[in-house]
Structure formats: C-alpha cells, structure tokens
Amino acid sequence: MKTYIVGLCAAVAVLASSGSLAAHHSLARFDTTTPVWITGTVIRIERINPHSLIVIDQSRSHQPAQRWVIDGPSPNVLARMRLADDFVMPGEVLTVCGFVLKDDTTTDSARQISGHLLVLPNGKRQFWSDYGVFQKCLTPGEETDTYRREAFGQPSQR
C-alpha cells in the first residue's frame, strides 16, 4: 500500500508539472507564420529566469517610440552560448527578427516578441532563441548551414 501511495504521488507530481512545462516552452502563443523585424535602441537587458529579456525602443515617425520586450533564452543558455554580459549595451542599436503574440494589439504600451535572431551593432548576426523556426528569419535563398556557421561557429555539414 505504501508503494502504491508513493507511486501515485510521484505520478501526480509529474503530471501536474508537465502541463506547465509544455506550455512554457512553446510558441503556441506566437504567430510563427510571418517573422517581424524591428530595430531599436537598447534600454536594458535582464538575465533572469526563466527567460532573459532585452527591452528596446523603436522610433516611429510622428509618434512616441514603441517599446518592445524581446523574449530570449535563460541565463544558463546565454552562458553556454558564451554571451558576455556586455554583448550588447544600453544605448546601442539592435535589430531583432522574431514573432509577435497571436493576440498582439498595437498600443503605446510595450509589445512582446519571441526573438530568434539578433543583428548586433557590429553587424554580426547572433542566434537568440530557437523553437525550430529561426530559418524564417534568414535572407531569402540563404542556406541554414551558412547561418549556422556564422552564428554558432560550426563547420559546414557538407
């Protein structure tokens, strides 16, 4: 009986946590049909769990700047990517390719984007996040292998 109760508790714990984990690591909230490109000035970078954030202000003609919150990898993943704390600094201009929320409405408040590709101030492209759709952020006709070599320093697979 004791083994049965322990097993039942373990199963309940696994099932209770798996739904939130699956929901958390998903692009279901984002419209991945069309990538969105934005360029703006970095306001701040937050290396926080579960996702790091970059906040930028995008200039708009005759309107106040649009604030964007760019969702990215966890601090542990950034460390594995060997991205130093100063890979991009407040005040620098950053270009981002990613995907907006499906229920995104254009307002003057901050908008969220799941960032996948960053173009740093020096022009280098930096992988930022991937749920299997970063290819949509590549230049038309560009091979995924070419991007991987640039962004990850990986040798060609050919």
C-alpha atoms as one frame of an Amber mdcrd trajectory, in Angstrom:
protein
   0.000   0.000   0.000   2.832   2.378   0.907   4.490   1.767  -2.500   1.171
   2.459  -4.234   0.732   5.822  -2.455   4.318   6.877  -3.192   3.886   5.923
  -6.851   0.573   7.749  -7.059   2.092  10.900  -5.533   5.019  10.740  -7.959
   2.665  10.347 -10.926   0.524  13.282  -9.796   3.618  15.461  -9.345   4.915
  14.615 -12.820   1.552  15.223 -14.481   0.978  18.470 -12.601   4.335  19.912
 -13.629   4.417  18.633 -17.210   1.494  20.785 -18.369   3.110  23.993 -17.212
   6.477  22.984 -18.655   4.983  22.149 -22.032   3.031  25.396 -22.083   6.071
  27.406 -21.050   8.370  26.042 -23.755   6.109  26.596 -26.693   5.494  29.051
 -29.467   1.756  28.386 -29.313   1.133  31.966 -28.136   3.119  33.429 -31.032
   2.225  33.884 -34.706   5.068  31.993 -36.379   3.699  32.380 -39.896   5.410
  35.707 -40.520   8.640  36.928 -38.936   8.720  40.506 -37.713  11.846  42.666
 -37.978  12.317  45.556 -35.554  15.212  47.936 -34.979  15.541  49.992 -31.857
  17.717  51.355 -29.105  18.510  49.006 -26.237  17.046  50.268 -22.963  18.056
  47.371 -20.723  18.954  43.691 -20.660  17.711  41.394 -17.932  19.322  37.986
 -17.430  16.520  36.463 -15.401  14.881  33.057 -15.220  13.103  31.584 -16.977
  13.917  33.838 -19.979  16.324  36.691 -20.470  14.784  39.874 -21.787  16.029
  42.725 -23.924  13.963  45.901 -23.857  14.288  48.239 -26.840  12.574  51.400
 -28.042  11.741  51.524 -31.751  11.491  55.014 -33.232   8.307  55.785 -35.167
   7.800  58.868 -37.294   5.486  61.436 -35.723   4.667  59.098 -32.821   6.223
  58.178 -29.498   8.724  55.310 -29.605   7.264  51.782 -29.456   8.709  49.748
 -26.589   9.423  46.058 -27.289  10.254  43.289 -24.828  12.292  40.598 -26.571
  11.953  37.175 -25.007  15.112  35.086 -25.147  16.988  32.174 -23.622  17.608
  31.563 -19.928  20.779  32.900 -18.285  22.221  29.360 -18.290  21.721  29.067
 -22.041  23.325  32.500 -22.544  26.337  31.289 -20.565  26.568  28.160 -22.750
  26.344  30.431 -25.801  29.342  32.315 -24.334  27.495  35.629 -24.479  29.166
  38.028 -22.075  27.067  40.441 -20.031  28.199  43.242 -22.349  27.471  41.586
 -25.732  25.034  44.443 -26.286  24.749  47.531 -24.114  22.035  50.078 -23.338
  22.106  52.874 -25.909  23.229  50.625 -28.771  21.008  49.944 -31.778  19.845
  46.363 -32.197  17.824  44.671 -34.939  15.666  41.697 -33.996  13.798  39.097
 -36.002  11.106  37.199 -34.174   7.426  36.524 -33.771   4.719  38.602 -32.092
   1.909  37.300 -29.930  -1.145  35.995 -31.782  -3.387  38.306 -29.782  -0.983
  41.240 -30.193  -2.673  44.594 -30.450  -0.771  47.701 -31.424  -0.825  50.080
 -28.498   1.563  52.533 -26.969   2.427  50.016 -24.237   5.265  47.522 -24.535
   4.789  44.747 -27.072   6.280  41.278 -26.668   8.222  39.410 -29.320   9.825
  35.985 -29.212  13.277  36.895 -30.503  15.096  34.402 -32.716  17.842  36.329
 -34.471  19.700  39.458 -33.363  21.768  41.712 -35.576  24.296  43.291 -33.241
  25.625  46.853 -33.608  28.774  45.484 -35.326  26.582  43.754 -37.960  27.174
  40.220 -36.640  24.105  38.030 -36.534  23.558  36.280 -33.233  21.323  33.291
 -32.627  18.985  34.261 -29.768  16.340  31.575 -29.475  15.031  28.661 -31.465
  11.931  26.569 -31.430  12.668  25.281 -34.904  11.532  28.339 -36.844  14.617
  30.590 -36.960  15.012  29.763 -40.664  12.149  32.166 -41.329  14.481  34.981
 -40.219  17.124  34.172 -42.837  17.642  36.089 -46.048  15.559  34.559 -48.875
  17.654  31.868 -50.535  20.165  31.703 -47.683  21.013  28.198 -46.585  20.537
  27.253 -42.957  24.074  25.818 -42.959  25.538  29.224 -43.857  23.753  30.860
 -40.952  24.750  28.123 -38.504  28.422  28.573 -39.398  28.148  32.320 -38.797
  26.006  32.259 -35.664  27.441  29.162 -33.975  30.910  28.870 -35.484  30.033
  25.361 -36.674  31.780  23.725 -39.609  29.842  23.004 -42.766  27.818  19.766
 -42.783  28.693  19.105 -46.433
